[in-house]
Amino acid sequence: MMTRTPIFLAVVFAAATAQAAGLDQLKAFLAEAHTAQGAFTQTVNAKSGRKPQQSAGSFALQRPGKFRWIYDKPYPQTLVSDGDKFWSFDPDLNQVTVKKLGKALGASPAALLAGEGLERNFDLVEGGAEGGLEFVEATPKSQDASFQRVRIGLTGNVPQTMEIHDNFGQTTVLRFTRFQVNPALGAGTFHFVPPKGADVVGE
């Protein structure tokens, strides 16, 4: 179950030119991008060396703190935040988990994606250049964070990859495609209503 639930969402972003350093790209993205959407593939590599688990889906976000993260395959799952509450829906179990975002979001990869309190919640450093991308490394300041560090690869003010190194020795690699900055998103994008008959757990 741990590998199916996104360590999520989680991202750091953006810049003035494709050749700009990672931190410059991050600052530019956060200054310019209010909404975003696109597609992703995710690969989870376990410390044990077992076969990597792969999944794919789509995402949308609106700063501050709103996002919709949908896994289409191999197991469907929907995660939604309206900036106040967070819902996780597992169709196979027909179960919805709901909780308040609270301060926990501030130290999560989702906070990077939503662009909230980066310098307050993370130590940010340049990660160097590799494969045509400029990288930023983010380490959570909170000891309660569920991951050790996040490494983001950017080009042209847009995130291309995200590597999440968690506390269990797993590395989750996200690759983004069709990334759109400031698209018009529908009013219901970040609204979630539990399906009729679903088991709702939490607040």
Secondary structure as GFF3:
##gff-version 3
##sequence-region A 1 203
A	DSSP	alpha_helix	22	32	.	.	.	ID=ss1
A	DSSP	beta_strand	35	45	.	.	.	ID=ss2
A	DSSP	beta_strand	53	62	.	.	.	ID=ss3
A	DSSP	beta_strand	66	73	.	.	.	ID=ss4
A	DSSP	beta_strand	77	82	.	.	.	ID=ss5
A	DSSP	beta_strand	85	90	.	.	.	ID=ss6
A	DSSP	beta_strand	95	100	.	.	.	ID=ss7
A	DSSP	three_ten_helix	102	107	.	.	.	ID=ss8
A	DSSP	alpha_helix	109	114	.	.	.	ID=ss9
A	DSSP	alpha_helix	118	121	.	.	.	ID=ss10
A	DSSP	beta_strand	122	130	.	.	.	ID=ss11
A	DSSP	beta_strand	133	140	.	.	.	ID=ss12
A	DSSP	beta_strand	147	155	.	.	.	ID=ss13
A	DSSP	beta_strand	158	166	.	.	.	ID=ss14
A	DSSP	beta_strand	171	181	.	.	.	ID=ss15
A	DSSP	beta_strand	199	202	.	.	.	ID=ss16
###
